[in-house]
């Protein structure tokens, strides 16, 4: 390992040693015609023994240091679920989901969960969530002959033999501390009975990155669910990248869409074929339906198709190309209407110039494959400035500015010429953007009529729909939607603080609903260095499927600020979006989608409307059990009907199958701690907006107590010996995640958090995709000064940069001579210890002494040494959201923090150490003590 020496004699404290541990689409989609310290995940650095000399001295670090990490730096790591196989019948069809091969399990050398030694020494696979072996399973999945297909005349019969579900492994939270590596494990697998899917495809069930359930074994009755005190909800992320090419899904191109006549579910891998393959039974409502005549016919080649190769029978996630019947009107062009603040604040901060330049340089990135994309611009101060941009090649044509000062009844001066086609006006659009800054560079106008501009924009693009992109550095202070300066520092940290998080003008919610009806989505880019009332303005994205992007204290004079916004805004403009979209979730009879969370308008009881469907958000849907479930498997199917940027109507369908159980132990053993945390993050935001911050924090704490108490009473025999606190191994991270959630910027008790900052954090807590949300709640911390030699280098097989192992977020894990990266996905901190040696400072920052090191927002210099390159590679990899399986435009700022440097910056970084006691929050030790006191007494 490349390590920097601790000042002082060697041998006193080895490096790396750490303390222990428009058109109404309401019913259209529904009524369309049928037609523990296990090995860390792969890609983390392995620890080794290496000597490296600095300042003329050599220090040796290795196995002894690594032992103190509690196994965080073990090499290797088996592939997830490497011990699972599929049992086959004589025809080669799977007889039981993904069941564990006992032989593979015995050969697995992954360390056990704490306390497993007393349970017979069973060693789980690298996922950490074992499924007991099934006797007689001898064939590995990789040996299955997928070429064998069931005869069309025969449908696989549903086996009555119940599968052995995930086994419950109790652990003691008091004596076996949480290890951060556990957060990287996949959720407990959904173990299905034999022959659940109609084909033996390994892709038959929906991957967790698209749909993730809080429970991977579903209680058969409402009473059992209520008894468990666990939530039953789905975390849905229909898209995992900003562009389809980065994460393609199978497409059914023939427009043959077979749907159930009663419940309208789409055919999927879990249906059953009957009557020699001419009919199929719906796996949701059991109705028998006819198979379409063209189901086995390829119209393009005029040949018969092999049914068993159809994507919709082999893949849980597919896209159908929808026929004409799925359209209320012809697909509309993609429209971007930019509402640009040209007030004094926006001009002097450089926001207007940066925005104009970024749009100009991103014109080639805006989706325009069908050459129909249209753009429009409205500049806003105390008046509304419209721009008539002529077509390219028009003789003596100049862009004309039309000013409207009537803010109450704003009219469109030339409605037909204010939205222009990008392909036809490209050159004149560029000329206009080049001159935009000059038009307003001498302004002294400090007013903003953004509310009136929004109403004018609604009139302009209402007939077509599209996106209104608001870029503003001012509080709307005149015209419609006028907002007042209501920030009062005396209220921060008090019970009245929650009033600042409420909408102060009903205009923004009611107008957002009007936008949704006209298929208009609103995105807000907010830059004010003063109070901007994010709480009110964020209602526009919240109900229109948009997003709020907040840049506090932004100024283009700081290169890092300008580059961050330019990169993010360019990626925002290039992202593919789904237009005129609706989302609906259907489920097996007895289940009902009861509550929906996320940025959209709930147009009816179960239909979510999105004027534009974003690529960087997720949604939570709570599931109710209304009737006793008698099936061994339940299915939930999410469908997103949308128009692509290229004008093609499509339906993305994601089908998730889960086993059912009558045993409470199965429910707990199959619970997903990250999905549960995501659900309560959305619940907490809802509680803040309706009941206040104290109510939200109390809800989180009381829910954890309730879960621990239920487990003690129902599954731990009512007693916890030795004062311990028992919980299943797969839920060991839940207490830490709940504590971290209460300490998040959006929820924590503090009198120092401006209401705009808190409101922006609440927006993130209710929209971030699950991997980014978990990191935002419990950030990643990497030790860089002692990282292994392979950390920061490319993996030999994949080429992906290898990250060091993460560390628990506690100051006990930080040594005074260390260098650490702390990253919550939105902000990165590079923590420099007060005793960091000069050689480390020189290698990373290029200055000879720590006293010369500049702190604050910056980029690291590109120095010509191996360690500098690897540190920069780790920082870059940590902020690469694509590696996390999500789409995001966010580029985190990097702040350099000296332990003995600027106090405000240091305290901000320390708020990331959520296991410490800070501000008015308790430490993890105190938190667990409170839990133990409430549960065990």
N, C-alpha and C positions, 0 to 999 in steps of 0.2 A: 504494500500500500504506500502511496505517496503521503507522507505525513510530515507535519511541521512540528518541531520540537517545542515542548513546554519549557518555558524559562525555568532555570534552576537545574539541579543535578538530576540525572536520569534515575529512574527506578522508584521515585517517590509516588508518582501517580501516572501510570501508563496511559498513553493516548488511546482514546476510544473506550476507556473504561467508564462506565456509567453506573449511577445508583440503580438498584433494581426497579425494577420497574414501574234596394230596388226590387227585383223580383222576389217573390216569397217562396223560399225553399223549405218552408217549415216541415211539410210532410212529403216532400218530393222524393228524397232518398228512400223513405219508407215505402212509398207507393209506386215506385218505378215498376214497370212491367217485368214479369219474370224472364227470363232469358237465362393455554394453548399456545404453543409457539410452533406451529407447523412451518414448513419451509416457506419463505416468501415467494410471491409470484415470480414467474420467469421474467428475466429482464432486469432484476435487481443485482447489484454488485455482490460478488462473493468476497468474503474476507480471506486474507492470506497473511503470509509472513514476509515482510520486506524491509530492507534497510535503505534509508536515504539520508544523505548527509546535508546539513545546513549549518552554516557558520562554523564549519570545521569540526562539527561533532556528529556522531552517528547514534541514532536511537533505534531500538528494536521494539516493534510492536507486533502482535499477532494473536495467537490462539487465546492467551490469557485475557487480552482486552476484549476479544469477541465473546468470550463466555459471559461477560457481564451484560451483554446486550440481550440476554434472555432468548437467544436463538434468532435474533432478528437478521443476522448476517449469514445464515447458513447458505451454503452453495447449492446450486441446482434447484430442485423443486419439480415434482412430477407434473405432467400436464393435467389440467382440471378433468376430473372424472375419468382418469386413466384406468381406473379399476372397474368400469362399467361395461357391460356387454348386453347383447340382445339374444334371448333364447328363441330358437326358430322351430317351426313345425316342419313336417316333411316337405312341404312346398316352398319352404324358405321364408315364411312370413313371421314377423316378430310375435312372440307369445307373451311379451311383457316389457313394456317401456324400456327404460334404461336401468337395468338391474345390476347390482354389483357382482362381479366375478370373485368368488371367495379366494381363488388362487391368486388373482391379481392383488386382492386386499392383503393377503398374507405376505406377498413379496414387497409390498409398499413399505418403505423405510421411513416414511414421514413420522415425526414425533407425535405423541398422543396429546389429547387434550389434558389439561390438569385434572387429576383425579381418575383418569381412565384406567390406571393400573389396577385399581380396586374392582374394575368391571371385567376382569379377565384379560386385560392387556390388548383388547382389539385396537388395531391401528387404522384410523380413517385414511381415505385418500387425501391428496394434497389440498382438496377444497376445504377440508376441515369438517364437512358435514356428511357423515357416512350413512350409507344405506346397507343394512345387514345383507349378507349373501343369501341367495336363494338356492337351495339344494338342487343339484342336477344341471346348473347352468355351466355348460362346458365350451360353448362356441363363442369366440370373440366377435364383436360387431364387425370388425374389419374383414372377417372371413365370410360374411353373409353374401349370398349370390343374389344381388338385387335384380339381376336380369329375369329371375323367375317371377311370374306375375300370376295373380289369382285368375282363374277362368271367370269370364264375365258372368256366367250363369250362377256362380256361387258367391255368396257374400260371407265374409268371415263372421263366425258366430261369437257373440259376446261371452267371454269367459266369466263364470261366476266366482272363480277363485280370486279372493282379494289379495292384492300385492302386500308385501311387507314394506311399510313406509319407513321414513327416516326414524332412526332410533334416537331416543331422548338421552342426552348425556348431561347429567347435572354437574355443575361446577360451583365452587365456593368463590364468590366475588371478593370476599374479604381476604382470603389467604392466597388467592391466585390472581394477581393484578392484571388488568387489561393490557394487552399488547397491541400496539397500533397496527401491526401487520394483519391482525384479524379483520380489519376493515376492507382489506383487499380480496377477501375470499368471495367466491360466487355465492348466491343464495342457495339454501337447501334445494335439491332437485325435486321436480314433480315426478313421482314414480307412478306410472300408469299401469293398469292391469294389462294382461296379454291381449293382443289383437285389438287394441283400442283404435289404432289408425288403420285406414283401409289399404295403405301401402306401407312397406317397410322403410320408408324414407327417414333418414336421421334428421330431416328438416321439418317433420310433420308437426311438431309443437313449436309454439312461438318462443323465440329467444328472449331472455330477460331484458336485452337492450331496447326492445320495442315495447313489450308489456310485461310488467313485473307485479306480482300479487303479494300482498302482505302475508297471505297464508297459502302455502303450497300443498296443503291438505285441508279440504273444506269441510267444516262441520255439516252434518246432515240436517240439523235442526237449528232453528233460531235460539232455542233455549241453551244449546251447547255453545253456540257463539257468544251468547250473553254471559254464560258462565265463565268463559275463557277471559273475558274483559279485553280480548285482542280485537283490533279493528280488521274488518274485511274490506279491502279496497284495492283497486288497480292503479298502478302508476304507468301512464301511457305516453310514449314518445314515438309518434308515427314515423318521424324522420331522424336519422342519426348523423346527418351531415348536411352542409349547406348546398351541396350539389349532388344530383343523383349518381353521377359517374363515380363518386367517392364511395358510395355504398349502394350498389344496384340491388334491386329485388326482382324476382322473376315476373315477367309480364305475360298476361294472357291476351294475345293480339286478335283473336278471332271474333271478338264481340259476342261470343256465346256465353251468356251469363246465366247460370242455373241457380234459382233462388227458391226458397220454401214459399209455398203459396200462403201459408198462415202467418208465420213469424217474420218472413222476409229475410231470413239468414241466407248467406251465400254458401254454395257448396264448398266443402273443405275436406281435409284429410280424415275427419272423424265421422263422416256420414257412413251409412250402410247401404249397399246395393242389394236390390231384391228383384225377383221376377226376371231371371236371366240377364240382369244388368239393365233392364228397361226402366226401372224405378229406383228411387233412392229415398231412404228414411232420414228425415232431419234429425240431427243430433241435439237440437235445441228443444223442439216441441213434439218430436216423434211422428209428425205427419209424413205420409208417403207421397212423394212427388214424382212426376214423369221426368225422365231424362230427356233433354232436348234432342231432336233428331240430328242436329248438326254437332252434337257433343263429340262424336268420334269421327268427324270429317274435317279435312283440311281444305277449305274453300280455295285457298291460293293455289295449291298444287293439284286440287281435284283428286285427292287420294284419301284413303282411310287413315285415321290416326290411331296410334296405340294409346288407349285411354289411360293406361297406368303410367304413362309418361307425362300426362298433363300437369302443368305447374300447380293448378288449384287442388290436385289430389296428393301432391307430394310436398308442398310447401305451405307452412302456416301463414307466411307473409307473402302476399302476391298483389299485383296490380292488374285490374281489368281495364281494358280500353272500352269505354262506355259507348253504346250506340246512341242514336239521335233521341231515343225516348227518354234518356236521362238528362235532357237539357230543356230548361224552361225557355231559354233564348240562345241564339248562337253564341259561341265563346267570345267574350269581349277581349279587346286588346289590353295588354298590361299598361297601366297608367301610373306615373309618378308625378304628383303635384308637390313642388317644394315651396313651403312657406318659410321665408327667410327673414330673420330679424335684421333690420338695417338701422336700429337705434344707435345712439352714441355708444352704449356699452358693447354692442356687437361689433361695431366698426373699430373702436379703439383697442379692443382685445385681440383683433386679428381674426375673429370668428368668421366674418363675412368673406374676407379674402381667402381664408383657408378652405371654407366650404365650397366657394365658387371654383377654386382651383381643383379641389378633389373631385367635384362632379365632372368637370371638364376632362380630367385625366382618367375618369372611370367610365366614360361613355361607351367604350368598347366592351366593358365588363357587364353592363346592364343587359339582362336577358332580352334578346331581340331576334331570335332565330326566324320568327315568322315575319319580321320587318314591319310589325304593326305597333310596336311600343311607342307610347306618346308621353311627352313631357310638358309640364307647365310650371310657371314660376310666379309667385306673388311675394313682393317685398313689403315688409310691415314696419311702420313706426306709428306716428299718430294718424297716418293715412294708409290706404291700401294702394300699392303700386302694381299694376298689371303690365304684362309685356307681350306685345304682338310681334312674334318672330316670323319673318317671311320664309318662304321656301328657298332653298339654294337655287341660284341661277336666275332669280327674279331681278330684272334690271332696276338699278338704282334703289334697291330695297334696303331699308334700314330698320332695325328693331326699334319700335316706338314704345314709349312708356306712357301709360294711361293712369292718371291718379284719381282715386275716389276718396273723398273726404267725409261722405255721409256714412257714419259707422253704424247707425241704427238700422237703416234700410239699404245696406250695400247692394249695388247692382253691378252686373257684368257689362262693361262698356262695349265689348265686341265678343259676345260669347262664342262665336264660331271660330275665332282665330287665336284663342288663348291657350289651347291645347294643340301642340304640334307633333307631327310624326318624326321620330328621331332620324329615321333613314332619309327623309326628304329634306330635313332642315339642319343636318349635322353641322355644316360649316357655319351657318348663322347662329346656331346655339353656342358653338365655341366662341365666336366673336362676342356674343352677348355676355358670356361668362367672363371673358377677358376684361370687359369694361365695367362689370358690375360694381367692383370695389370703387372705381373712379367716380361713379355716379353719386356715391354717398360719403366719400372720404372726408368731406368737410362738415358733415352733419353735426348739429348740436342738439338734435331732437332726442329726448330721453324717454319718450312715451312708447307704449306698445299696445296696439289694438289687435292682439293675436286672436282673441275670441271672435271678433268681427271678421277677421281674415279666414278663420275656420268656417264660418257660416258662408262666406263668399266661395270658398273652395268647395263646400258641399253643393252649392248651386252649380258650380262649374263642372265637376266630374260626377255628380249624382246620376245622370242618365247612363253612364258607362260603369261607374264604380272604379275602384283602384286604391292606391295608397296616397295619403297625405303625410308628407314627411316634414315635421316641424323642427326647425333649428333656431333656437332662441337663447339669448343671454339676459332677458329682461322679464320682470313680473308683468303680466298683462294688467295694465292699470287704467285703461279707458275702453269704452265700447262694451260689446257683449262679453259676458264672462269676466267682468272686472274683478280683480282680486286686490285685497288690502294687505299691507305689511302687518301680519299678526304674530310674528315670532316674538316671544317674551321669555327671556332667559330665566326669569324668576319662576316660570312654570315647569322648566325642565327638571325631571326627577321627581315631580310631584304627581298627585292623582289627577291634576288638571292637564298634565302634559298630553294625555290622549286626545284632548280636544284639538290639539294642533295637528293630529294625524287624520282628522276627519275632513271631508270636503267642505270648504267654506262657501261655495257657490254651486247651487244645484244645476246650473247650466251645463257643467262638464259631464255629468252623468246622463242627463236627459238628451244632450246633443250627441253623446256617444251612441245612445240607442238609436237615434235618427240616422246616424252614419251607418250603423250595422244594417238597418233596413235597406239602405241604398247601396250596400256592398262596398262601403268605404272603410278602410282600415287606417288608423292613425298611429304613427310612431313619433315619440317625443325625444329630441336630443336637447338636453337642458344644461346650460353652461354658466349660470349666473354666479358671480362671486358674492352676491347678496342673497337675501331670502327670495325664493322663487315659488314657494307653495307647491312643492312636488306632490303633496298629499292630494291637492285638487286636480292638478294637471294630469296625474297618472291615471285618472278615471278614463281618459280618452283611450289610451291603449288597452286598459283593463277590459273594456266591454266591446272592443272592436278587433280583438286578436292581434293587437300590436304590442310594443314594448317601450319601456321608459329607460333611456340611457342617460346617466347623470355624470357630469364632469365638474365637480366643485372646484372653484378657484382656477379655472382653466385660462391660460393665456398663451397665444401663439408665439410670444417672445421667448418662451421656454421651448426649446427644440423638442424635448421629450413629450410635452403636451401636444404640440402640433403633429408630431409623427404618430402618436397614439390615435388621435382622432382621425387623421387621414387614412391610416391603415384600417381602422374599424369601419369608417364610413364607406370606404371603397369596398370592403367585404360585404357590408350591408347591401350596397347597391347591386353587387354581383350575385347575391344569393337567389336561388330559385324559390319561388313561392307558389302556393296553390290558391287560385282565385275562386270566389263564390263557393266556399267550402262549407260542408256540414259534417259533423261527427256524431255517430250514434253507436252505442254499445248494446248488443243483444246477448242474451244468456239463456241457459237451460231453464226450462219451466221450474218455477220455485224460487228463482233468483231475480232480483230487480235492482236496476241502477237507481239509487236513491238521492245521491248528492254529487254535484260536480264542482270541481275547483280548477281555476286557471283563468287565463285571459281569453274570454269569449263572451257571447251573449246567449244565455239559456233561453232559446226561443219557445220551447215547449218542455214538457216534463222530462224528456229524454233526448232532446235534440240541441246540440251546441252549434252555433252559427259563427263562422269565421269569414269575414269579407276577404281576408288574405290569410292563408294558413302559414305560419312561420316555421322555420326549420330549427330554431334554437330554444324551443320551450317544451315543457312536458305538462301533463294534466293528471289530476287525480280524480277517480270516480269511486265513490263508496257504494258497496254492494249490500243489499238487504236480503235476508233469507225469509221469504214469506210462507213457504210451504216445506213440509218435510221432503227431503231429497232421497229418492230410493235408488237412484243410479249410482254405480261405482265411480263414474266420472261426470264432472260438469264441464261445460264449455262456455267461454265468453268470447264474443267476436266483436272486434272494433272495426268499423267501416268509416273511411274518410272519402266522401265524394267531393271532387275538386276539379278545377280546370288548370292545366299546367300553363307555365309561361308561354308555351308554344301553341296554345289554343286547343289542346286536346283534353277532352273530358275523361277523367280516370277515376277509378275507385280503388283505394288501397285498403286491403282486408287483412286483418291480423287475428288469428284464431288461437286462443290459449285453452288447453285442456288441463284440468287438475283433478287428482283423485279425491274422493270423499272419505270421511271417517266418522265413526261414532265415539272415538277415543280422544279425550282431552290431551293426552300425552302426545298423540300424533299431531294435533293442532300446534302445540308448542314446539315440537321438534322440527316442524316444517315452516316455522315463521321466519320471515325475512326482516332482519333488524333495520336494514337501510330503507326498505320500502315503508316500514312502520314509521321511521323517523320522517320520511318525506310526507307521509299522510299527516302527521302531527305538526309538521312545519306549516302546511296549508291551513290546518285547523287553528293554529296559533295566530296566523295572520288574520284569519276571520274573526277570532276572539278579540284581537287588538282593535280592529276597526269597529267592532260592535260593543265591546265591553271594557276595553282598556288594557294597558300593558300588565298591570298587576294580575288581572284576571287570566291573561294568557300564560304568564309564568306559573301561576298557581295551578292552572289546568295541567301543564306539563309535569310538574312535580307530583301532583295528586294521582295522575295517570300511572306514573312509574311506581308509586307506592301501591296502587291498586293491582298492578301486574305482579309485583313481587309478593304481595300478600296472597293473591290467588294461587300463585305457584306454590307457595309454602303450604297453604291449606289443602289444595287439591292434589298436588303431585309430590310434595316433599314430606308427606305424612303428618303435616301440621306442626312439625318441629324442625328447628335448625340447630343442630347440636353445636356446642362450643361458641355460640354467639355468631355463627357464620351467616352468610347471606347467599342462598342458593338460587341459581338461575340456569337455564339451559345453555350449553356451550354456544349454540348458534345465536343466542341473544346476549352474549356477554358484553357486547359493545353498546347495548341500548342505554344503560345508565350514563355512560360517558357522553354519548350522542345527545341525550336529553339535557344533560348539564351544559354541554357546548351550545345547544340551541337556546337555552335561557341566557347565555352569555353573548349571543350573536348581537351585532350592531343594531339589528332591528328590534331586539327584545330586552337587552340587558338593562338592569337598573343603573342609571347614571344621570347626573345633572350636567354632563358635559357634552352630550350628543345633540347637535342641532336637529330640528325636526325634519329638515329636508334630507339630511343624511339618513335618518331613521326611516323615513318614508321610502327612500330609494332602496334601502336594504330590505324592507318589507316586500317591495316589488320583486326583488331577486328571490326571496324565500318562497314566493308563490309562483315562480315561473321557471327557475333553473332546472335543466335536466338532472336526473338523479345523481350521476357521478359528480357533476359540478356542485350540486346542492350539498352533498355530503362533504366535499372538500371545503365549501364555503362555511359549513358549520364546524367541521373539524379539519383545519388546514393541514397541509403536509409540511413536515420539517425534516430537512436533510443536513447531515453533518458533512461538510465539505473538506475540512482540514485533514481528516483522516480517512477519506473515502478510498475504497479499493482501487487498484490500478486499472481495472476495467471500467469503473464508473466514469461516465462522460465520454466513453468511446463507443463505436458502433459494434453491435452484436455481429459475430462472424456469419451467422446464418441469415438473420433478418435485416441487418444493417441499421436497426433501430438503436438509438442512443440508450445506453444502460444507465439507470438511475441508482444512486445509493439507496440502502434500505431506509425507510422513514423512521422517525423517532417519535416517542410520545411527547405531547405538547406540555412539557413541564420544565421549569427552570432548573430542576435537578439534573436534567439531561444536558445542560449547557455548561461547558467548562470555560473558564475565563480567557483561555488562550485560543479559543476555537473560532471557526468561521461556519455560519449556518445559513441555509436558505429556508425561509418560512413563506409559504405560498397558499393563499386561500382561493386561488383561481381568479380573483379580481385585483389583488395587490400582492407584490412580492417584496419581502424584506431580506436584505443581506446583512446578517448580524455579525459584527466584528467585535470579538472579545477584547476586554481592556488590556489583556496581556499578550495579544497577538504579536508574534515575533516579526521583526522587520522584513525577513526574507519572504514571509507569506504576503505581507502588505505590498512588497515590491512585485512579486510574481503575479498578483491578482490586479492591483490597482496602478502599478507603475510609479509609485512614489516611495521614497526611501524611508519615510517615517510615518507612523500613524497620526502624528500631530498635523501632518500636511494633507491628510485624507479628507476630502470633501464629503459631507453627509447629505442626505436628501435624495430627491428624485434624479436619476441619472442612468446612463448606460455604461457598462464596463468597457474599458479600453481594450482593443484587440492587440494583445502583447504576444511577442514571439517566444512563448515557452509552453511546454506541455500542460502545465497545471492551469494556466490561464485559459487555454483552449478547452480543457475539460470542464472547468467551472462554468464557462459560458455555454458549453453544450448542455450541461445539466439544467441551467436556468432556462435555456431555450426549450428543452424537452419538457420541462415541468409546465411550461405555459402552452404546450401544444395540445389543444383540446381534441384534435382528431385522434390522438393516441388513446384518448379516454372514451372513444366511441360516441362522441357528441358533436353537434355543430354549434359553433359559437364564434362571434366576431370579436370577442373581448381580447385585448392585448394588455395584460397587467403591467402597471408601472412597477419599476424596480426602485426601491428606496434603500440606500446604504445607511445603516444604523450603527453607531459606535456605542458600546455598552456604557462608556463614560462620556458620551457626547450629549447632544441636544436633548433635554429632558422630555419635551413634548413628543418628539419622534420616537424616543425610546419607549415611552409609556404606550404609545399607539401600537408599536410592534409587540409589546408585552401582552396586550389584550388578546393576541392570537394564542397565547399559552393558556388554553382554557382549563388545564388541570391545576393551575395556580389560583391562589386567592388574589383578587385584584378588584379595584374600584369598590363596588358594594356586593361582589359575588364571592361565593364560598369556593374553597379548593375541592378537588376531587375527593380527597380524604374526608373532608368535612361533609361533603355531599353524601358519600357512602355511609358515614356515621349517622347522618340524619335518616337515611333510608333504613339502616339497621335498627335505629331507635323506634321508628314508626312501625316497622314490620314485625320486629321480634319482641315487642313489649305489649 
